[in-house]
Amino acid sequence: MQMGFGLPVSGAWATADNIRTVATAAERLGYRTLWSFQRLTVPVDEAGAPQLPPAYGSVLDPLLPLAYAAAVTDRIGLGTAIVNMPYQPPAVLAKGLASLDVLSGGRLLAGLGIGWLPDEFTAAGVPFPRRGDRAEDYLACLAALWADDPVAYEGEFYTVPRSSFLPKPVQPGGPPILLGGAAPKALARAGRLTSGWISASRADLTALGDSIEIVRQGARDAGRDESALRFVCRGVVRGGERTGPLTGTLDEVRADLPGLAAQGVTETFVDLNFDPAVGSPDVAPETAMRRAHEVLEALAPGA
């Protein structure tokens, strides 16, 4: 199982200096990938109190930190976990992902999703219903845009007139796409249409194998090679009291990794953004970075 690391993208530690420090340290220590995630808005109640966990309180755009990390590294991969497709037209996201793939020399892995927060759909000006159907049309449109010029696409939700669309991604056909989602239909879609699946921050890490099997079955039903699929676990690491996998001491966290691999996970990326002691807006950046250095060293491949 490969290991990745989440960039500082949430909370007060999400600074340019800290992104550079984490990115270069992760590459030096042998991590395979660096990751970001997306959050547009956070609903608040009438008193102004946020209605989502602190990790969502202040989040950078998902592509820009990866572009910054690409500029200060040479080899490590770059992943989004995840970007919600409906929030921008396919041509806009296709251009951003292709540009990042070009600027990074073909290091991008595109984790995409359909979104789950109605307020964000309203803010983005797109309808909430039929997200799954829209996603399938969206994926087909991305493939058309990254194909040889001239490109054209006409689907139920999206249309691209006959056009030139350049530059193309460095990776032929575009960066590998992995889908998020937990519902059986979403899991089957990942196996049927994409290169694999990414688990969510709130996933039950003791039951990932069940979800992975649904993805694999989706691939088999579509006549695809299930052995080529990638399964990425968002490894939300938390210190303090042991409450489940990837919590407690770093020795306990490391001891959990073989269990994830045994369920079929091909890569786990360590994500400190969802630890309230790291990724919250009210945590001092220097405190968060002390924890980050400790975790980077302790969980590095081969440590």
GUTILUM-824525 format. One line per 8 residues: their letters; for each residue x, y, z of C-alpha. Coordinates in nm, 4 decimals, decimal comma. Example, Ala and Ser with C-alpha at 12.3 -4.5 7.8 and 13.67 -1.06 7.14 Angstrom:
# residues 2
AS> 1,2300:-0,4500:0,7800; 1,3670:-0,1060:0,7140 .
***
This chain:
# residues 303
MQMGFGLP> 0,0000:0,0000:0,0000; 0,1272:0,3443:-0,0960; 0,1214:0,6436:0,1413; 0,0212:1,0021:0,0649; -0,0143:1,3182:0,2739; -0,2772:1,5916:0,2883; -0,1482:1,9424:0,2264; -0,2316:2,2206:0,4751 .
VSGAWATA> -0,5474:2,3494:0,3079; -0,7873:2,3989:0,6013; -0,7587:2,6350:0,8947; -0,4874:2,8758:1,0026; -0,2006:2,6436:0,9059; -0,2998:2,6667:0,5359; -0,0237:2,9097:0,4368; 0,2163:2,9240:0,1448 .
DNIRTVAT> 0,5176:2,8540:0,3667; 0,3504:2,5548:0,5287; 0,2376:2,4111:0,1942; 0,5959:2,4363:0,0705; 0,7340:2,2786:0,3878; 0,4899:1,9866:0,3909; 0,5207:1,9243:0,0161; 0,8988:1,9133:0,0110 .
AAERLGYR> 0,9188:1,7065:0,3306; 0,6661:1,4541:0,1989; 0,8599:1,4148:-0,1252; 1,1885:1,3724:0,0621; 1,0369:1,1105:0,2919; 0,9001:0,9002:0,0069; 0,5270:0,9731:0,0177; 0,3588:0,9018:-0,3141 .
TLWSFQRL> 0,1082:1,1871:-0,3313; -0,0108:1,5199:-0,1891; -0,3819:1,5946:-0,1523; -0,6323:1,8795:-0,1273; -1,0112:1,8972:-0,0876; -1,2957:2,1363:-0,1677; -1,5418:2,3307:0,0453; -1,7155:2,6363:-0,0998 .
TVPVDEAG> -1,9444:2,7581:0,1765; -2,0407:2,6734:0,5345; -2,4046:2,7196:0,6405; -2,4568:2,9254:0,9576; -2,7572:2,9530:1,1858; -2,9413:3,2757:1,2698; -2,6792:3,3571:1,5316; -2,3984:3,3104:1,2774 .
APQLPPAY> -2,2758:2,9791:1,4236; -2,1243:2,7423:1,1618; -2,3240:2,4261:1,0985; -2,0293:2,2122:0,9818; -1,7179:2,0868:1,1668; -1,4242:2,3282:1,2178; -1,2208:2,1640:0,9398; -1,4598:2,3231:0,6887 .
GSVLDPLL> -1,4376:2,6716:0,8359; -1,1625:2,8056:0,6101; -1,0563:2,5988:0,3070; -0,8374:2,6963:0,0126; -0,9409:2,6306:-0,3475; -0,8511:2,2681:-0,4259; -0,6345:2,3267:-0,7363; -0,4233:2,6246:-0,6334 .
PLAYAAAV> -0,2394:2,4575:-0,3405; -0,1556:2,1652:-0,5681; -0,0181:2,4018:-0,8323; 0,1917:2,5699:-0,5636; 0,3152:2,2312:-0,4411; 0,3962:2,1260:-0,7972; 0,6273:2,4252:-0,8313; 0,8369:2,3268:-0,5279 .
TDRIGLGT> 0,8550:1,9506:-0,5917; 0,9737:1,7279:-0,8745; 0,8274:1,3783:-0,8425; 0,5448:1,3473:-0,5926; 0,1917:1,3027:-0,7259; -0,0906:1,5532:-0,6750; -0,4493:1,4580:-0,5957; -0,7860:1,6185:-0,5292 .
AIVNMPYQ> -1,0105:1,4465:-0,2755; -1,2435:1,5726:-0,3919; -1,3621:1,8387:-0,6386; -1,7387:1,8447:-0,6843; -1,8161:1,8312:-1,0537; -2,1501:2,0165:-1,0597; -2,0006:2,3359:-0,9176; -1,8399:2,4336:-1,2488 .
PPAVLAKG> -1,9057:2,3535:-1,6157; -1,7015:2,0602:-1,7520; -1,4986:2,2814:-1,9854; -1,3890:2,5011:-1,6918; -1,2793:2,2104:-1,4740; -1,1231:2,0311:-1,7711; -0,9121:2,3394:-1,8428; -0,7982:2,3699:-1,4807 .
LASLDVLS> -0,7114:2,0017:-1,4468; -0,5337:1,9916:-1,7829; -0,3331:2,3018:-1,6933; -0,2267:2,1509:-1,3608; -0,1300:1,8264:-1,5314; 0,0827:2,0217:-1,7809; 0,2499:2,2376:-1,5164; 0,3256:1,9378:-1,2945 .
GGRLLAGL> 0,4601:1,7220:-1,5762; 0,1761:1,4719:-1,5642; 0,1535:1,4165:-1,1873; -0,2186:1,4792:-1,1340; -0,4801:1,2373:-1,0002; -0,8323:1,3822:-1,0241; -1,0622:1,2824:-0,7396; -1,4134:1,3998:-0,8267 .
GIGWLPDE> -1,7543:1,3876:-0,6621; -2,1146:1,4936:-0,7019; -2,1490:1,7102:-0,3880; -2,3813:1,6726:-0,0901; -2,4427:2,0207:0,0560; -2,7566:2,1882:-0,0885; -2,6404:2,5362:0,0168; -2,3311:2,5026:-0,2025 .
FTAAGVPF> -2,5420:2,4046:-0,5027; -2,7491:2,7168:-0,4502; -2,4349:2,9296:-0,4213; -2,2912:2,7698:-0,7366; -2,6156:2,8280:-0,9264; -2,6756:2,4624:-1,0176; -2,9673:2,2280:-0,9382; -2,9340:1,9688:-0,6624 .
PRRGDRAE> -3,1577:1,6912:-0,8087; -3,0260:1,4239:-1,0490; -2,6660:1,4701:-0,9401; -2,5754:1,1146:-1,0342; -2,7113:1,1412:-1,3871; -2,5406:1,4764:-1,4260; -2,2108:1,3229:-1,3098; -2,2163:1,0544:-1,5773 .
DYLACLAA> -2,2769:1,3149:-1,8469; -1,9994:1,5273:-1,6943; -1,7443:1,2442:-1,7065; -1,8240:1,1756:-2,0704; -1,7808:1,5454:-2,1476; -1,4393:1,5548:-1,9742; -1,3256:1,2593:-2,1843; -1,4389:1,4354:-2,5015 .
LWADDPVA> -1,2586:1,7582:-2,4088; -0,9311:1,5722:-2,3416; -0,9521:1,3735:-2,6661; -0,7846:1,4769:-2,9922; -0,8790:1,8103:-3,1437; -1,1210:1,9220:-3,2691; -1,3525:1,8304:-2,9817; -1,7301:1,8285:-2,9572 .
YEGEFYTV> -1,9841:1,6909:-2,7138; -2,3615:1,6827:-2,6832; -2,5236:1,5198:-2,3818; -2,8350:1,5590:-2,1728; -2,6859:1,8258:-1,9464; -2,3710:1,9520:-2,1187; -2,2817:2,0593:-2,4718; -1,9494:2,1634:-2,6235 .
PRSSFLPK> -1,9642:2,3038:-2,9788; -1,6996:2,1793:-3,2228; -1,3887:2,3503:-3,0865; -1,0175:2,3417:-3,0266; -0,9396:2,2670:-2,6627; -0,5717:2,3109:-2,5754; -0,3465:2,2343:-2,4026; -0,4245:1,8690:-2,3556 .
PVQPGGPP> -0,3162:1,6997:-2,0318; 0,0277:1,5398:-2,0345; -0,1259:1,2059:-1,9405; -0,2922:1,0580:-2,2516; -0,6689:1,0846:-2,2245; -0,6360:1,3027:-1,9162; -0,5389:1,2411:-1,5543; -0,6782:0,9270:-1,3909 .
ILLGGAAP> -1,0187:0,9971:-1,2366; -1,1293:0,8521:-0,9042; -1,4777:0,9085:-0,7683; -1,5958:0,9706:-0,4153; -1,9318:0,8632:-0,2785; -2,0709:0,6058:-0,0392; -2,4079:0,5000:-0,1814; -2,4064:0,1662:-0,3684 .
KALARAGR> -2,4998:0,3376:-0,6951; -2,2103:0,5836:-0,6586; -1,9664:0,3037:-0,5760; -2,0766:0,0994:-0,8773; -2,0384:0,4095:-1,0954; -1,6759:0,4436:-0,9859; -1,6000:0,0882:-1,0940; -1,7975:0,1166:-1,4163 .
LTSGWISA> -1,6585:0,4469:-1,5416; -1,3362:0,5526:-1,3674; -0,9973:0,4463:-1,2357; -1,1165:0,3866:-0,8795; -1,2596:0,5259:-0,5578; -1,1709:0,7607:-0,2692; -1,3243:0,7184:0,0753; -1,4727:1,0108:0,2689 .
SRADLTAL> -1,3439:1,1727:0,5868; -1,6284:1,0175:0,7882; -1,6039:0,6687:0,6382; -1,6034:0,3643:0,8662; -1,2445:0,2480:0,8204; -1,3336:-0,0998:0,9431; -1,5783:-0,1497:0,6541; -1,3895:-0,0123:0,3535 .
GDSIEIVR> -1,3651:-0,3613:0,2081; -1,7435:-0,3736:0,1616; -1,7391:-0,0533:-0,0429; -1,4356:-0,1671:-0,2402; -1,6129:-0,4882:-0,3376; -1,9101:-0,2915:-0,4755; -1,6697:-0,0827:-0,6847; -1,5024:-0,3986:-0,8123 .
QGARDAGR> -1,8368:-0,5540:-0,8959; -1,9266:-0,2424:-1,0930; -1,6095:-0,2894:-1,2967; -1,6814:-0,6592:-1,3543; -2,0367:-0,5837:-1,4656; -1,8976:-0,3360:-1,7198; -1,6390:-0,5835:-1,8488; -1,3506:-0,3789:-1,7083 .
DESALRFV> -1,0284:-0,4991:-1,5454; -1,0906:-0,4680:-1,1711; -0,7224:-0,5333:-1,0945; -0,6328:-0,1947:-1,2462; -0,8534:0,0008:-1,0054; -0,7074:0,2247:-0,7367; -0,8613:0,2530:-0,3905; -0,7573:0,5564:-0,1868 .
CRGVVRGG> -0,8390:0,5935:0,1814; -0,8556:0,9399:0,3308; -0,6694:0,8602:0,6495; -0,7991:1,1103:0,9036; -0,5335:1,0801:1,1740; -0,6202:1,2108:1,5204; -0,4121:1,2073:1,8366; -0,5333:1,1718:2,1931 .
ERTGPLTG> -0,7670:0,8985:2,3087; -0,7915:0,5860:2,0968; -1,1413:0,5874:1,9420; -1,0916:0,3747:1,6312; -0,8546:0,3167:1,3397; -0,5934:0,5891:1,2826; -0,6482:0,7438:1,6253; -0,4355:0,7402:1,9379 .
TLDEVRAD> -0,0571:0,7200:1,9457; 0,1397:0,7189:1,6237; 0,2504:0,3626:1,6981; -0,1168:0,2648:1,7146; -0,1880:0,4521:1,3918; 0,0964:0,2795:1,2088; -0,0254:-0,0578:1,3350; -0,3640:0,0125:1,1674 .
LPGLAAQG> -0,2186:0,0492:0,8177; -0,1869:-0,3226:0,7331; -0,5552:-0,3638:0,8159; -0,6465:-0,1029:0,5562; -0,4299:-0,2741:0,2963; -0,5919:-0,6086:0,3774; -0,9308:-0,4603:0,2855; -0,8044:-0,3725:-0,0621 .
VTETFVDL> -0,6884:-0,0140:-0,0089; -0,4062:0,0626:-0,2519; -0,3143:0,3998:-0,1006; -0,3825:0,5802:0,2255; -0,3161:0,9486:0,2534; -0,2656:1,0966:0,5968; -0,4995:1,3929:0,6429; -0,4478:1,6173:0,9441 .
NFDPAVGS> -0,6882:1,8843:0,8180; -0,9785:1,7034:0,9874; -0,8046:1,6819:1,3251; -0,9545:1,9667:1,5353; -0,6108:2,0129:1,6918; -0,4612:2,0918:1,3489; -0,7043:2,2054:1,0781; -0,9297:2,4447:1,2683 .
PDVAPETA> -0,9167:2,8222:1,2085; -0,8415:2,8857:1,5765; -0,5371:2,6548:1,5997; -0,2041:2,8397:1,5818; -0,0108:2,7500:1,2647; 0,3055:2,6703:1,4600; 0,1126:2,4224:1,6764; -0,0314:2,2524:1,3701 .
MRRAHEVL> 0,3072:2,2309:1,2025; 0,4712:2,0712:1,5053; 0,2138:1,7948:1,4803; 0,2597:1,7723:1,1028; 0,6361:1,7202:1,1295; 0,5850:1,4539:1,3941; 0,3313:1,2657:1,1813; 0,5261:1,3043:0,8557 .
EALAPGA> 0,8302:1,1391:1,0082; 0,6453:0,8694:1,2024; 0,4241:0,7467:0,9184; 0,6672:0,7891:0,6290; 0,7042:0,4867:0,3998; 0,9750:0,2662:0,5451; 0,9853:0,4503:0,8778 .
***
